[in-house]
Amino acid sequence: DILATAGVLPGRVIGRTPWLGCERGIEIDAWLLGAPFPIASFVILDDMADMAMHVSRLVRTTESHGLRLTHARAALEVLRRPWERSSS
């Protein structure tokens, strides 16, 4: 609702991570496990670093400055890297 009100991605939100009360990376992993389609690549844009096994896919922003051009460029680089679920 907040995104739609702001005019960002209206109708394009396909899901959200569950709140499990643990590291965000574990919550993201739970969403990835249940994703309704195969995930070829993804990037995490966040101002927190608690991404567990997905820290290599994190582009860390800041709460005070939000998303900047340097973050967008870094996000594109992460998205160019294929992702496959680790067997461990």
PyMOL commands that set and color helices and strands:
alter all, ss='L'
color gray80, all
select helices_A, chain A and resi 2-6+24-34+52-57+69-79
alter helices_A, ss='H'
color red, helices_A
select strands_A, chain A and resi 44-46+58-60
alter strands_A, ss='S'
color yellow, strands_A
deselect
rebuild
show_as cartoon
